[in-house]
């Protein structure tokens, strides 16, 4: 139909922590949702999966972005901007990007993640 019903799942080291609301019938969703999550000192990465909700079958993965511990260390004041989605399934072509603001506070123990929008 030319549109999706997107939502995001935020995972820390492959453990789902947060799920955004679904934005119905759009290819340019706006969430504007902010989350704070306590990080384990041994965490490796934060991944944001953009999903397409499907009432009749399994939800589809549109794509993901992965922010590693090293990437966060390179941006001590946090990262804000558009990131291109990468494929989860190597056989799927992925187009799109997501606008995020990610910051680690309190001696690298508190992750503040703002999921803004996608296109």
Beta strands, then each sheet from edge to edge (+ up, - down):
strand 1: 4-12
strand 2: 15-19
strand 3: 23-26
strand 4: 30-38
strand 5: 45-52
strand 6: 60-68
strand 7: 79-84
strand 8: 97-105
strand 9: 110-118
sheet 1: 2+ 1- 3+
sheet 2: 2+ 1- 5+ 6-
sheet 3: 4+ 9- 8+ 7-
end
